[in-house]
């Protein structure tokens, strides 16, 4: 007959610990894994926590835009040089000056046109467009633009620059051809469009808007590795 020891059931294996059961493969978590998990939790907490007060400085460059129009009803009767009336535009006073037959003899055969600054300020930085408005439907204006800002008034060299323009703005032959629409019935319309940029930027200080609270979560692969 078998011995009593042979009939005794084998001892039961100990149950897995909670830490071993929680990890794939049953191995206990290492100290480095625990530290990494703690780091992930700390990062998530700092990213989603309440933000500290912050101040921000906002810098703006002020610009003013405007336009004015000069309607000349009897073009052929103009004197050799004529000024428009002074006009308030883009925060400053301006006028146009025109030479219907050219400012000087060397510019004969052309119309000379100039933009005049009538104020007394220093360094009025202005980009501008001068155009002859087409009076026939569907035909384009004649346009000359100066996109780069130019200084008017008292400038840093001590000079005074109160006008800028074009001695050969448009040929008389082109303007006088009324089929083009730039002069119709002896009437010409000239328009000036101005953008004045402040010499110094303007700064303001204000509390920064709080960023939206958002809890950071580790990527799925990172969570699985930890």
Buried (B, 14 or more C-beta within 10 A) or exposed (E): EEEEEEEEEEEEEEEEEEEEEEEEEEEEEEEEEEEBBEEBEEEBEEEEEEEEEEEEEEEEEEBBEBBBBBEBEEBEEBEEEEEBEEBEBBBBEBBBBBBBBBBEEEBEEBBBBBBBBBBEEEBBBBBBBBBBBBBEEEEEBBEBEBEEBBBBBBBEEEEEBBBBBBBBBBEBEBBBEBEBBBBBEEEBBBBBBBBBBBEEEEEEEEEEEEEEEEEEEBEEEEEEEB
